[in-house]
């Protein structure tokens, strides 16, 4: 006969096994990122590899904005501004940091060597700076909601765009050229954007040490963001955000600290938007005009189309809306018209988005397709 202590110890979960299983989704994400970088990108060529990278950045942006607009029920139009802050922070670090460390702004080393590690760190730092900006925006906006909050976040994005457009080079170009630090076409600040940033776009065969690991890092960050979003949604903090979305007054009456919940959502979303900005800034010229109001609207469309609060819906909408313009490229004269009409038709047919607040495996058609019917759905 076992004692009570022995029975309790036997029923206690294995902490090490639980921790290992909790890391399984991240491990799957790392493997998928590895295969995309090592196998898919070299096979499809530079153009389609760039699309793969764009899809990853779009997923990162839509899932992160879904934390604010979907989970917390707020309406933010400043995601492009957070992306801009993170992108310029990461670009400054990789550009001037590479010059200070290796004497050149070019990519240094091969896969997972000095240049790649520095690039990843720069993206994380860009996310941290963007998160601080999200904190600054979130704190004074606690009493605002709906359209008023949207105007504040929109104003933040436009302020950041104008400030960067009016900002000159950190190091004067003439002086930098004398020191041999800049190329003839380099521009650091101003409306022309940030040129000569190390580019992590070109797909290369795995054994060639050229350091182009942009797709690999992008999908690692995508995996982290998606896992964090799912864990948050299932946690007590996520339930608090959902309560704020449904009825803020009732949530306060039940003991939810709504101010803290909303600020936390802003900070988390801004952090991943800053990382996405860093990834975006290292695949082409980083220009303020590309990360303004229109970019924020594009991200909001992804969240609304997928379903406010649905993570899998945000992922699917990001993929569709990134690939659809390219699929319509053969109809160049009518491409944007068809694109807009497609969005209108989808929103008329599904005003709540593709999946509403549910995930894809919670929908009726998924259960019918895979034989998981509820009693109410059974014939």
KEKE-3310 file (N, C-alpha, C; in steps of 0.2 Angstrom, whole numbers, plus 5000, padded with zeros to 4 digits):
npx = (5004:5003:5009:5001:5010:5018:5009:5005:5017:5019:5009:5013:5018:5031:5043:5054:5051:5039:5044:5052:5043:5036:5045:5044:5036:5044:5056:5051:5048:5061:5067:5059:5062:5076:5075:5068:5078:5089:5085:5073:5074:5086:5082:5071:5075:5080:5069:5057:5062:5063:5049:5046:5052:5046:5033:5035:5039:5026:5018:5023:5020:5006:5002:5007:5001:4988:4988:4985:4974:4966:4966:4965:4956:4958:4961:4973:4983:4996:5006:5015:5023:5030:5037:5045:5053:5060:5066:5075:5083:5089:5096:5105:5113:5118:5125:5134:5140:5145:5155:5163:5167:5172:5177:5170:5154:5148:5141:5148:5157:5151:5136:5128:5139:5150:5143:5130:5125:5127:5118:5106:5105:5105:5092:5084:5087:5082:5068:5067:5069:5058:5048:5049:5045:5032:5027:5028:5018:5007:5005:5000:4988:4979:4966:4959:4950:4944:4940:4947:4959:4964:4967:4977:4987:4989:4994:5006:5013:5014:5022:5034:5038:5039:5049:5060:5062:5066:5078:5095:5111:5119:5132:5141:5140:5151:5162:5162:5165:5178:5184:5183:5172:5160:5150:5149:5135:5129:5116:5111:5101:5086:5074:5077:5080:5088:5102:5114:5113:5118:5113:5101:5095:5097:5096:5106:5116:5118:5131:5139:5148:5141:5134:5120:5107:5094:5081:5081:5082:5071:5060:5062:5060:5046:5041:5043:5035:5022:5021:5022:5010:5000:5002:5000:4986:4980:4983:4981:4983:4981:4967:4963:4965:4956:4944:4945:4943:4930:4921:4926:4922:4916:4926:4935:4927:4928:4940:4951:4966:4964:4972:4985:4984:4981:4993:5003:4999:5001:5015:5021:5016:5022:5036:5038:5034:5045:5055:5051:5053:5067:5070:5064:5071:5084:5083:5081:5082:5079:5066:5057:5045:5040:5035:5024:5008:5001:5007:5003:4989:4989:4993:4983:4972:4976:4974:4960:4954:4958:4952:4947:4956:4960:4973:4978:4970:4976:4988:4985:4979:4989:4998:4990:4987:5000:5004:4994:4995:5006:5002:4993:5000:5001:4990:4992:4987:4975:4977:4977:4964:4957:4962:4957:4943:4942:4945:4934:4923:4926:4925:4911:4905:4911:4910:4915:4928:4939:4940:4934:4934:4939:4951:4958:4956:4945:4934:4919:4919:4932:4931:4921:4928:4938:4932:4929:4916:4904:4891:4880:4882:4881:4873)
npy = (4994:5010:5026:5042:5052:5046:5042:5055:5060:5051:5055:5068:5079:5076:5087:5090:5083:5089:5102:5100:5095:5107:5115:5109:5115:5126:5120:5113:5124:5129:5119:5119:5132:5131:5121:5129:5139:5132:5122:5125:5139:5140:5132:5137:5150:5168:5177:5170:5166:5178:5181:5171:5176:5188:5184:5178:5189:5196:5188:5188:5202:5202:5193:5198:5211:5206:5203:5215:5221:5210:5201:5210:5219:5232:5246:5248:5259:5260:5251:5251:5262:5257:5247:5254:5261:5250:5245:5255:5256:5243:5243:5254:5248:5237:5242:5253:5246:5234:5241:5246:5234:5225:5233:5235:5237:5226:5210:5199:5184:5167:5156:5158:5163:5177:5189:5185:5182:5195:5202:5195:5199:5213:5214:5210:5220:5231:5227:5228:5242:5247:5241:5249:5261:5257:5256:5270:5275:5267:5270:5284:5282:5275:5279:5279:5273:5263:5273:5284:5280:5274:5285:5291:5281:5281:5294:5293:5285:5293:5303:5297:5294:5306:5312:5304:5306:5320:5319:5320:5312:5301:5301:5314:5313:5317:5318:5305:5298:5303:5296:5283:5276:5275:5271:5277:5279:5279:5283:5288:5295:5304:5307:5299:5287:5273:5267:5254:5245:5230:5216:5203:5193:5186:5169:5155:5141:5128:5125:5135:5148:5162:5170:5173:5173:5177:5172:5161:5166:5175:5166:5159:5169:5171:5158:5160:5171:5166:5155:5161:5169:5160:5153:5164:5167:5156:5157:5164:5178:5180:5177:5188:5198:5195:5197:5211:5214:5210:5217:5230:5237:5227:5218:5225:5225:5212:5211:5212:5220:5232:5242:5238:5226:5231:5239:5229:5222:5231:5233:5220:5218:5228:5225:5213:5219:5228:5219:5213:5225:5226:5215:5218:5229:5224:5219:5227:5244:5254:5264:5278:5281:5269:5263:5269:5276:5268:5255:5252:5251:5240:5229:5229:5225:5212:5206:5209:5202:5189:5186:5193:5190:5177:5167:5158:5162:5175:5171:5164:5174:5183:5176:5174:5188:5192:5185:5186:5198:5196:5184:5190:5197:5195:5202:5216:5228:5228:5223:5228:5232:5220:5214:5222:5221:5207:5207:5215:5206:5195:5200:5204:5191:5185:5194:5193:5189:5176:5166:5171:5173:5160:5147:5138:5124:5124:5126:5123:5117:5111:5102:5093:5089:5082:5073:5076:5078:5087:5084:5092:5094:5082:5071)
npz = (5000:4995:5002:5005:5001:4992:4982:4978:4973:4963:4954:4951:4938:4926:4927:4919:4907:4903:4901:4890:4880:4879:4872:4859:4848:4845:4841:4830:4822:4820:4812:4801:4796:4794:4783:4773:4771:4767:4757:4750:4746:4738:4727:4721:4717:4716:4715:4719:4731:4738:4739:4748:4759:4761:4764:4776:4784:4783:4790:4803:4806:4805:4814:4826:4827:4829:4842:4848:4841:4839:4851:4862:4858:4854:4843:4833:4822:4820:4817:4807:4810:4822:4816:4808:4817:4823:4812:4807:4818:4819:4807:4808:4818:4812:4801:4805:4815:4809:4801:4812:4818:4808:4798:4786:4778:4772:4772:4784:4785:4786:4786:4801:4807:4812:4805:4803:4816:4822:4815:4819:4832:4831:4825:4836:4846:4839:4840:4854:4856:4848:4856:4868:4862:4860:4873:4876:4868:4872:4886:4888:4881:4888:4892:4881:4867:4853:4839:4843:4849:4838:4830:4838:4837:4823:4822:4829:4820:4809:4814:4817:4804:4797:4805:4803:4790:4790:4796:4795:4789:4801:4802:4794:4776:4767:4776:4780:4768:4766:4776:4771:4774:4768:4753:4736:4733:4745:4757:4773:4781:4779:4766:4755:4760:4768:4762:4756:4767:4774:4765:4767:4758:4746:4740:4742:4738:4751:4756:4752:4759:4761:4770:4768:4777:4779:4777:4785:4798:4798:4798:4810:4819:4816:4820:4834:4837:4834:4842:4855:4854:4853:4866:4874:4871:4877:4890:4907:4907:4893:4893:4901:4892:4882:4889:4891:4878:4875:4885:4893:4905:4912:4913:4922:4933:4937:4941:4933:4928:4918:4912:4913:4905:4892:4890:4890:4879:4869:4870:4867:4854:4848:4849:4841:4829:4828:4826:4814:4806:4806:4799:4787:4783:4779:4767:4757:4751:4765:4767:4773:4767:4763:4774:4780:4783:4773:4774:4787:4786:4777:4785:4795:4787:4784:4797:4800:4789:4791:4803:4818:4832:4828:4827:4817:4807:4804:4800:4788:4781:4779:4771:4759:4755:4753:4742:4733:4725:4717:4710:4702:4693:4679:4675:4674:4672:4678:4690:4703:4704:4703:4715:4725:4723:4726:4740:4744:4741:4749:4762:4761:4760:4772:4784:4797:4795:4789:4799:4810:4827:4830:4829:4815:4816:4824:4817:4809:4796:4796:4805:4800:4789:4793:4801:4815:4822:4832:4844:4841:4828:4822:4810)
capx = (5000:5007:5007:4998:5015:5020:5004:5006:5023:5018:5004:5016:5020:5038:5045:5059:5048:5035:5048:5055:5038:5034:5049:5043:5034:5050:5060:5048:5049:5068:5068:5056:5066:5082:5074:5067:5084:5094:5083:5068:5077:5091:5079:5066:5078:5080:5063:5053:5065:5061:5042:5045:5054:5040:5027:5037:5038:5019:5015:5026:5017:4999:5001:5009:4995:4982:4988:4982:4968:4961:4965:4964:4950:4960:4962:4980:4985:5003:5011:5020:5028:5034:5041:5050:5058:5064:5070:5081:5088:5093:5100:5111:5118:5122:5129:5140:5143:5150:5161:5168:5170:5176:5180:5166:5147:5146:5140:5154:5157:5146:5130:5128:5145:5149:5139:5123:5124:5126:5111:5100:5106:5102:5084:5081:5088:5077:5062:5067:5067:5051:5043:5049:5040:5025:5026:5027:5011:5002:5003:4995:4982:4975:4959:4956:4948:4940:4942:4952:4965:4967:4970:4983:4992:4991:4998:5013:5017:5016:5027:5040:5040:5042:5055:5066:5063:5069:5084:5101:5115:5122:5139:5140:5142:5157:5167:5163:5169:5185:5187:5183:5167:5154:5151:5147:5128:5126:5113:5109:5095:5082:5068:5079:5080:5095:5105:5120:5113:5119:5107:5101:5090:5099:5097:5113:5117:5119:5138:5143:5148:5140:5130:5113:5103:5088:5075:5081:5081:5064:5055:5063:5056:5039:5039:5043:5029:5016:5021:5020:5003:4996:5003:4997:4979:4978:4985:4977:4984:4977:4960:4961:4965:4949:4939:4945:4940:4922:4918:4931:4919:4915:4933:4937:4923:4930:4947:4956:4969:4964:4978:4991:4983:4982:5000:5006:4998:5005:5023:5022:5015:5027:5042:5038:5034:5052:5059:5049:5056:5074:5071:5063:5077:5090:5082:5081:5083:5075:5064:5051:5039:5037:5033:5020:5001:4998:5009:4999:4983:4989:4993:4976:4968:4977:4971:4953:4953:4959:4947:4950:4958:4962:4980:4979:4967:4980:4994:4983:4978:4996:5001:4986:4988:5006:5005:4989:4997:5011:4998:4989:5005:5000:4985:4995:4983:4969:4979:4975:4956:4955:4964:4952:4937:4943:4944:4927:4919:4927:4922:4904:4904:4913:4911:4919:4934:4939:4939:4931:4938:4941:4956:4956:4954:4939:4929:4914:4921:4938:4929:4918:4933:4943:4928:4928:4909:4901:4884:4875:4883:4880:4867)
capy = (5000:5017:5031:5048:5056:5042:5043:5062:5061:5048:5059:5074:5078:5076:5094:5090:5081:5095:5108:5097:5095:5114:5117:5105:5119:5130:5115:5112:5130:5130:5114:5122:5138:5128:5118:5134:5142:5127:5118:5128:5145:5139:5128:5142:5156:5174:5180:5167:5166:5185:5181:5167:5180:5193:5180:5177:5196:5198:5183:5191:5208:5201:5189:5203:5216:5203:5203:5221:5222:5204:5199:5216:5223:5239:5247:5252:5260:5263:5246:5253:5266:5253:5243:5259:5262:5244:5244:5260:5254:5237:5245:5258:5244:5232:5246:5256:5240:5230:5245:5246:5227:5222:5238:5236:5236:5220:5204:5196:5177:5162:5155:5158:5166:5184:5194:5183:5183:5202:5203:5193:5203:5219:5214:5210:5227:5235:5225:5231:5249:5248:5240:5255:5266:5255:5258:5277:5276:5264:5273:5290:5281:5270:5281:5280:5266:5264:5278:5289:5276:5273:5292:5292:5277:5284:5300:5291:5282:5298:5307:5294:5294:5313:5314:5301:5310:5326:5318:5319:5307:5301:5304:5317:5308:5319:5316:5297:5296:5304:5290:5277:5272:5275:5270:5283:5280:5278:5288:5285:5298:5308:5304:5294:5280:5270:5262:5250:5241:5223:5213:5196:5191:5181:5162:5152:5134:5128:5125:5141:5153:5169:5173:5176:5168:5181:5167:5157:5170:5177:5160:5158:5174:5169:5153:5162:5175:5162:5151:5166:5171:5154:5152:5170:5166:5151:5159:5169:5185:5181:5178:5195:5203:5194:5200:5218:5215:5209:5222:5233:5238:5220:5215:5228:5223:5205:5211:5213:5227:5233:5247:5234:5222:5235:5241:5223:5220:5236:5232:5214:5219:5233:5221:5209:5224:5231:5214:5213:5231:5225:5210:5221:5234:5221:5215:5232:5250:5256:5270:5279:5281:5262:5261:5274:5274:5263:5249:5250:5248:5233:5225:5229:5221:5205:5204:5209:5197:5182:5186:5197:5185:5171:5167:5154:5166:5180:5168:5163:5180:5186:5172:5176:5195:5193:5181:5187:5203:5192:5180:5194:5201:5195:5206:5221:5234:5227:5219:5231:5232:5213:5213:5226:5217:5201:5209:5217:5200:5191:5204:5203:5184:5183:5200:5192:5187:5169:5161:5174:5172:5154:5144:5134:5117:5124:5128:5117:5113:5107:5096:5089:5087:5077:5068:5078:5082:5088:5081:5096:5094:5075:5070)
capz = (5000:4994:5006:5002:4999:4987:4977:4976:4969:4956:4950:4949:4931:4925:4925:4913:4901:4901:4898:4884:4876:4878:4867:4853:4843:4843:4837:4823:4818:4818:4807:4795:4794:4791:4776:4769:4769:4764:4752:4746:4743:4732:4722:4718:4714:4720:4715:4723:4738:4741:4741:4754:4764:4762:4767:4783:4787:4784:4795:4809:4807:4806:4821:4832:4827:4831:4849:4850:4838:4840:4858:4867:4856:4853:4836:4832:4815:4821:4817:4802:4814:4826:4811:4805:4823:4824:4806:4807:4824:4817:4801:4811:4821:4807:4796:4808:4819:4804:4800:4818:4819:4802:4793:4780:4779:4769:4776:4786:4787:4783:4790:4809:4809:4815:4802:4804:4823:4823:4812:4823:4838:4829:4825:4843:4849:4836:4843:4861:4855:4846:4862:4872:4859:4861:4880:4876:4865:4876:4893:4888:4878:4892:4893:4874:4864:4847:4834:4846:4849:4831:4828:4842:4834:4817:4823:4830:4814:4804:4817:4816:4797:4796:4809:4800:4783:4791:4799:4791:4791:4808:4801:4787:4771:4765:4781:4780:4762:4767:4780:4767:4777:4764:4746:4732:4733:4752:4761:4779:4783:4774:4762:4751:4764:4771:4757:4758:4772:4773:4762:4768:4754:4740:4742:4740:4740:4758:4757:4750:4764:4760:4775:4767:4781:4780:4777:4791:4804:4798:4800:4817:4823:4815:4825:4841:4838:4833:4849:4860:4853:4855:4873:4877:4871:4882:4897:4911:4904:4887:4895:4903:4886:4878:4893:4889:4871:4875:4889:4897:4912:4916:4915:4928:4939:4938:4944:4928:4928:4911:4910:4912:4900:4886:4888:4889:4872:4864:4870:4864:4847:4845:4849:4835:4823:4827:4823:4807:4803:4805:4794:4781:4782:4777:4761:4751:4754:4770:4766:4777:4763:4762:4781:4783:4784:4769:4777:4793:4783:4774:4791:4798:4782:4785:4803:4799:4784:4794:4809:4824:4837:4826:4825:4811:4802:4803:4796:4781:4777:4777:4765:4754:4753:4750:4736:4728:4720:4712:4706:4697:4689:4672:4673:4677:4671:4682:4696:4710:4704:4705:4722:4729:4722:4730:4747:4745:4740:4755:4768:4761:4762:4778:4788:4803:4794:4787:4804:4815:4833:4831:4825:4809:4818:4828:4812:4807:4790:4797:4809:4795:4784:4797:4805:4822:4823:4838:4844:4837:4820:4819:4807)
cpx = (5004:5005:5004:5004:5018:5015:5004:5012:5023:5014:5007:5019:5028:5040:5049:5056:5043:5038:5050:5049:5035:5039:5049:5041:5040:5055:5058:5049:5057:5070:5065:5060:5073:5081:5072:5073:5089:5092:5078:5071:5081:5087:5074:5069:5077:5073:5058:5055:5063:5054:5042:5047:5049:5034:5029:5036:5031:5016:5017:5022:5009:4998:5002:5003:4989:4982:4984:4975:4963:4960:4962:4958:4952:4960:4968:4981:4992:5008:5017:5026:5033:5039:5047:5055:5063:5069:5076:5086:5092:5098:5106:5116:5122:5127:5135:5144:5148:5156:5166:5171:5175:5178:5176:5159:5144:5145:5146:5153:5151:5140:5132:5135:5144:5144:5131:5121:5123:5120:5105:5100:5103:5095:5081:5082:5083:5070:5061:5065:5060:5046:5043:5045:5033:5023:5024:5020:5006:5000:4999:4989:4977:4967:4955:4954:4944:4944:4948:4958:4968:4970:4977:4989:4994:4995:5005:5017:5019:5022:5034:5043:5043:5048:5061:5067:5067:5076:5090:5105:5118:5129:5139:5144:5149:5163:5168:5166:5176:5188:5186:5177:5161:5155:5148:5139:5125:5122:5110:5102:5091:5077:5070:5080:5087:5097:5112:5120:5114:5113:5107:5095:5092:5100:5103:5113:5120:5127:5142:5142:5147:5136:5123:5108:5096:5082:5075:5080:5074:5059:5057:5059:5048:5037:5039:5037:5023:5015:5019:5013:4998:4996:4999:4989:4976:4979:4980:4977:4980:4969:4958:4961:4958:4944:4939:4942:4932:4919:4923:4928:4918:4921:4936:4934:4925:4937:4953:4959:4969:4970:4984:4990:4984:4989:5004:5005:5001:5012:5024:5021:5020:5034:5043:5038:5041:5056:5058:5052:5063:5075:5069:5068:5083:5088:5081:5082:5077:5072:5058:5045:5036:5034:5028:5013:4999:5000:5005:4992:4983:4989:4986:4971:4969:4974:4963:4951:4953:4954:4951:4950:4960:4969:4981:4976:4972:4986:4991:4982:4984:4999:4997:4987:4995:5007:5000:4991:5002:5007:4994:4994:5004:4994:4987:4991:4977:4970:4976:4967:4954:4956:4959:4945:4937:4942:4937:4922:4920:4924:4914:4902:4905:4915:4915:4926:4934:4937:4935:4936:4941:4948:4954:4953:4948:4933:4925:4917:4927:4936:4925:4923:4937:4939:4927:4921:4907:4894:4879:4876:4882:4873:4861)
cpy = (5006:5022:5037:5052:5052:5043:5050:5063:5057:5051:5066:5074:5079:5083:5094:5088:5086:5100:5106:5098:5102:5117:5114:5110:5123:5126:5114:5118:5131:5125:5117:5128:5136:5125:5124:5138:5138:5124:5122:5135:5144:5136:5133:5148:5162:5177:5177:5166:5173:5185:5177:5172:5186:5190:5180:5184:5198:5194:5186:5198:5207:5198:5194:5208:5213:5203:5210:5222:5216:5202:5205:5220:5230:5240:5252:5253:5262:5257:5248:5258:5262:5249:5248:5260:5256:5243:5249:5258:5248:5239:5249:5253:5240:5236:5249:5251:5236:5234:5245:5239:5224:5227:5239:5234:5230:5215:5200:5189:5173:5162:5154:5160:5173:5188:5192:5184:5190:5204:5201:5197:5210:5220:5214:5216:5231:5233:5228:5239:5251:5246:5246:5261:5264:5256:5266:5279:5273:5268:5279:5288:5276:5272:5281:5273:5268:5269:5283:5286:5275:5280:5293:5288:5279:5290:5298:5289:5288:5302:5304:5294:5301:5315:5310:5304:5316:5325:5317:5313:5307:5304:5307:5313:5311:5317:5308:5295:5297:5298:5283:5273:5271:5274:5276:5284:5279:5284:5285:5288:5301:5304:5299:5287:5278:5265:5259:5247:5234:5219:5205:5193:5185:5174:5159:5145:5133:5128:5131:5146:5160:5173:5175:5171:5172:5176:5163:5160:5173:5172:5158:5163:5173:5164:5155:5166:5171:5158:5156:5168:5166:5153:5158:5169:5161:5152:5163:5176:5186:5181:5185:5199:5201:5197:5207:5219:5215:5215:5224:5234:5232:5217:5218:5226:5216:5205:5211:5220:5229:5238:5242:5229:5225:5237:5235:5221:5225:5234:5225:5215:5223:5229:5217:5213:5226:5225:5213:5219:5229:5220:5213:5226:5231:5217:5220:5238:5252:5263:5272:5279:5274:5260:5266:5271:5268:5256:5247:5247:5241:5228:5224:5225:5214:5203:5204:5203:5190:5181:5189:5192:5179:5171:5164:5158:5172:5177:5167:5169:5184:5183:5174:5183:5196:5190:5183:5193:5200:5188:5183:5198:5201:5199:5213:5227:5234:5223:5222:5231:5225:5212:5216:5223:5211:5202:5211:5210:5196:5194:5204:5196:5183:5190:5199:5189:5179:5165:5164:5174:5165:5152:5140:5127:5118:5126:5122:5113:5109:5101:5091:5086:5081:5073:5070:5082:5082:5085:5085:5096:5087:5074:5066)
cpz = (5000:4999:5002:4998:4992:4981:4974:4971:4963:4952:4948:4942:4931:4923:4919:4907:4899:4898:4891:4878:4874:4872:4860:4847:4840:4839:4830:4819:4816:4812:4801:4792:4791:4784:4771:4766:4765:4758:4747:4742:4737:4726:4718:4715:4718:4720:4720:4731:4742:4743:4747:4760:4766:4765:4775:4787:4788:4789:4802:4811:4809:4813:4827:4832:4830:4839:4852:4848:4839:4847:4862:4864:4854:4845:4835:4824:4815:4820:4812:4806:4818:4821:4809:4811:4823:4818:4805:4813:4822:4811:4803:4814:4817:4803:4800:4813:4815:4803:4806:4819:4814:4797:4786:4782:4776:4774:4778:4788:4784:4787:4797:4811:4811:4812:4804:4812:4825:4820:4816:4829:4837:4828:4832:4846:4845:4838:4850:4860:4853:4852:4867:4869:4860:4868:4880:4873:4869:4883:4892:4884:4881:4892:4886:4871:4857:4842:4837:4847:4843:4828:4831:4838:4827:4817:4824:4824:4809:4807:4816:4808:4795:4799:4806:4793:4784:4794:4794:4793:4798:4807:4794:4782:4768:4770:4781:4774:4763:4771:4777:4770:4773:4756:4742:4733:4740:4755:4767:4782:4778:4770:4757:4754:4766:4766:4760:4764:4770:4771:4763:4764:4749:4743:4739:4742:4747:4760:4755:4756:4762:4765:4774:4771:4783:4781:4784:4797:4804:4800:4808:4821:4822:4820:4832:4842:4838:4840:4854:4860:4855:4863:4877:4877:4876:4889:4901:4908:4897:4888:4897:4897:4882:4882:4892:4883:4871:4879:4894:4904:4916:4918:4921:4934:4941:4941:4939:4928:4920:4908:4908:4906:4893:4884:4887:4881:4867:4864:4866:4856:4844:4845:4843:4829:4822:4824:4816:4803:4802:4800:4787:4779:4779:4771:4755:4755:4759:4769:4770:4773:4762:4769:4784:4784:4780:4772:4783:4791:4780:4780:4794:4793:4783:4792:4803:4794:4787:4800:4815:4830:4835:4823:4818:4805:4800:4799:4789:4777:4775:4771:4759:4751:4751:4743:4731:4723:4715:4708:4700:4693:4682:4670:4676:4677:4676:4688:4702:4710:4706:4712:4726:4729:4726:4737:4749:4745:4747:4761:4767:4763:4769:4782:4794:4802:4792:4793:4810:4821:4834:4827:4819:4811:4822:4823:4811:4801:4791:4801:4805:4791:4787:4802:4812:4822:4830:4838:4840:4830:4817:4816:4811)
residu = (UNK:UNK:UNK:UNK:UNK:UNK:UNK:UNK:UNK:UNK:UNK:UNK:UNK:UNK:UNK:UNK:UNK:UNK:UNK:UNK:UNK:UNK:UNK:UNK:UNK:UNK:UNK:UNK:UNK:UNK:UNK:UNK:UNK:UNK:UNK:UNK:UNK:UNK:UNK:UNK:UNK:UNK:UNK:UNK:UNK:UNK:UNK:UNK:UNK:UNK:UNK:UNK:UNK:UNK:UNK:UNK:UNK:UNK:UNK:UNK:UNK:UNK:UNK:UNK:UNK:UNK:UNK:UNK:UNK:UNK:UNK:UNK:UNK:UNK:UNK:UNK:UNK:UNK:UNK:UNK:UNK:UNK:UNK:UNK:UNK:UNK:UNK:UNK:UNK:UNK:UNK:UNK:UNK:UNK:UNK:UNK:UNK:UNK:UNK:UNK:UNK:UNK:UNK:UNK:UNK:UNK:UNK:UNK:UNK:UNK:UNK:UNK:UNK:UNK:UNK:UNK:UNK:UNK:UNK:UNK:UNK:UNK:UNK:UNK:UNK:UNK:UNK:UNK:UNK:UNK:UNK:UNK:UNK:UNK:UNK:UNK:UNK:UNK:UNK:UNK:UNK:UNK:UNK:UNK:UNK:UNK:UNK:UNK:UNK:UNK:UNK:UNK:UNK:UNK:UNK:UNK:UNK:UNK:UNK:UNK:UNK:UNK:UNK:UNK:UNK:UNK:UNK:UNK:UNK:UNK:UNK:UNK:UNK:UNK:UNK:UNK:UNK:UNK:UNK:UNK:UNK:UNK:UNK:UNK:UNK:UNK:UNK:UNK:UNK:UNK:UNK:UNK:UNK:UNK:UNK:UNK:UNK:UNK:UNK:UNK:UNK:UNK:UNK:UNK:UNK:UNK:UNK:UNK:UNK:UNK:UNK:UNK:UNK:UNK:UNK:UNK:UNK:UNK:UNK:UNK:UNK:UNK:UNK:UNK:UNK:UNK:UNK:UNK:UNK:UNK:UNK:UNK:UNK:UNK:UNK:UNK:UNK:UNK:UNK:UNK:UNK:UNK:UNK:UNK:UNK:UNK:UNK:UNK:UNK:UNK:UNK:UNK:UNK:UNK:UNK:UNK:UNK:UNK:UNK:UNK:UNK:UNK:UNK:UNK:UNK:UNK:UNK:UNK:UNK:UNK:UNK:UNK:UNK:UNK:UNK:UNK:UNK:UNK:UNK:UNK:UNK:UNK:UNK:UNK:UNK:UNK:UNK:UNK:UNK:UNK:UNK:UNK:UNK:UNK:UNK:UNK:UNK:UNK:UNK:UNK:UNK:UNK:UNK:UNK:UNK:UNK:UNK:UNK:UNK:UNK:UNK:UNK:UNK:UNK:UNK:UNK:UNK:UNK:UNK:UNK:UNK:UNK:UNK:UNK:UNK:UNK:UNK:UNK:UNK:UNK:UNK:UNK:UNK:UNK:UNK:UNK:UNK:UNK:UNK:UNK:UNK:UNK:UNK:UNK:UNK:UNK:UNK:UNK:UNK:UNK:UNK:UNK:UNK:UNK:UNK:UNK:UNK:UNK:UNK:UNK:UNK:UNK:UNK:UNK:UNK:UNK:UNK:UNK:UNK:UNK:UNK:UNK:UNK:UNK:UNK:UNK:UNK:UNK:UNK)
# end
